[in-house]
Amino acid sequence: MHYLYLTLAIVLEVLATALLGKSEGFTKWLFAVGSLLSYGVCFYFLSLALKNIPLGVAYAIWSGVGIELNRSEERRVGKECRS
């Protein structure tokens, strides 16, 4: 169950990062509010996951999967060159 919480936290973090880019410096308030809410819920699920998953393990999974999902999203929308 705790790895499910970690997975939800990662997905919400990727969503929040995507919304953050669409907010254009917090000038589009709907995207900005969505990003902030997503980050808040994301950290809530991360705190639930950290009750039984060691911090180092959770951080390694969080950062590795999060980076790859963010990179894949950027490639999908065409904002990152393939190098």
C-alpha positions as CSV (number, residue, x, y, z in Angstrom):
1,M,0.0,0.0,0.0
2,H,2.9,2.4,0.8
3,Y,4.3,1.9,-2.7
4,L,0.9,2.9,-4.1
5,Y,1.2,6.1,-2.1
6,L,4.6,6.7,-3.5
7,T,3.4,6.1,-7.0
8,L,0.5,8.6,-6.5
9,A,3.0,11.1,-5.2
10,I,5.2,10.7,-8.2
11,V,2.3,11.0,-10.7
12,L,1.0,14.1,-8.9
13,E,4.5,15.7,-8.9
14,V,4.8,15.2,-12.6
15,L,1.3,16.7,-13.1
16,A,2.2,19.6,-10.9
17,T,5.4,20.2,-12.9
18,A,3.5,20.1,-16.2
19,L,1.0,22.6,-14.8
20,L,3.7,24.8,-13.5
21,G,5.1,25.2,-17.0
22,K,1.7,26.0,-18.4
23,S,1.1,28.7,-15.8
24,E,3.6,31.0,-17.5
25,G,5.2,32.4,-14.4
26,F,1.9,32.2,-12.4
27,T,0.2,34.6,-14.8
28,K,-2.4,31.9,-15.7
29,W,-4.0,31.5,-12.3
30,L,-5.9,28.3,-13.1
31,F,-2.8,26.4,-14.0
32,A,-0.9,28.0,-11.0
33,V,-3.6,26.9,-8.5
34,G,-3.7,23.4,-10.0
35,S,0.0,23.1,-9.7
36,L,0.1,24.2,-6.1
37,L,-2.8,21.9,-5.2
38,S,-1.1,19.0,-7.0
39,Y,2.2,19.6,-5.1
40,G,0.3,19.8,-1.8
41,V,-1.5,16.5,-2.4
42,C,1.7,15.0,-3.7
43,F,3.6,15.7,-0.5
44,Y,0.7,14.4,1.5
45,F,1.0,11.0,-0.3
46,L,4.8,11.1,0.1
47,S,4.4,11.5,3.8
48,L,2.1,8.5,4.0
49,A,4.6,6.5,1.9
50,L,7.5,7.5,4.2
51,K,5.9,5.9,7.2
52,N,7.1,2.4,6.0
53,I,9.5,3.1,3.2
54,P,13.1,4.2,4.1
55,L,13.8,7.8,3.1
56,G,16.8,6.8,0.8
57,V,14.8,4.2,-1.0
58,A,11.8,6.5,-1.5
59,Y,14.0,9.4,-2.7
60,A,15.8,7.2,-5.2
61,I,12.5,5.9,-6.6
62,W,10.9,9.4,-6.5
63,S,13.8,11.1,-8.3
64,G,14.5,8.4,-10.9
65,V,10.9,7.8,-11.9
66,G,10.0,11.5,-11.7
67,I,12.9,12.5,-13.9
68,E,12.0,9.9,-16.6
69,L,8.3,10.8,-16.5
70,N,9.0,14.5,-16.8
71,R,11.5,13.9,-19.6
72,S,8.9,11.7,-21.4
73,E,6.3,14.4,-21.0
74,E,8.6,17.0,-22.4
75,R,9.4,14.8,-25.4
76,R,5.7,14.1,-26.0
77,V,4.8,17.7,-26.2
78,G,7.9,18.5,-28.2
79,K,9.6,20.9,-25.9
80,E,12.8,19.0,-25.5
81,C,15.3,18.0,-28.2
82,R,16.4,14.4,-28.4
83,S,20.0,14.3,-27.6
